[in-house]
Amino acid sequence: MRAPKSLPLFALALLALPPLATPALAAEPTARATAILNVRTAPGWTAPVMGTLAKNQQVTLKYCTRNGDWCQLGSALTPELAGGWVRAGYLVGMAAKSRVTPFRFLVNPEWEQPLPR
């Protein structure tokens, strides 16, 4: 039986998946504010401000937008600002940001076609 053409692509996609979470990896990743930052209720400059972060304040991250512009704060270090959004460019911690940013494929793979009978 012949292997489907998309098998190598499928194998690469599996390699891109994060490893299973262990207690050390399950914790929210941390980043640091490089300036005094407004924390907003939603991602975007026009969203209402719900608080501020001090310069050099450590925060945990829950999610970053796919384009990497905005990050949502976790609850571990700043429970009063949990769920708030800050501009990602003012956060130091690329490893933290990349852990919570959805993966984007650089190519649009062809979907597997049924094998001829």
Beta strands, then each sheet from edge to edge (+ up, - down):
strand 1: 30-33
strand 2: 37-40
strand 3: 49-53
strand 4: 58-64
strand 5: 70-73
strand 6: 85-87
strand 7: 91-92
sheet 1: 6+ 5- 4+ 1- 7+
sheet 2: 2+ 3-
end
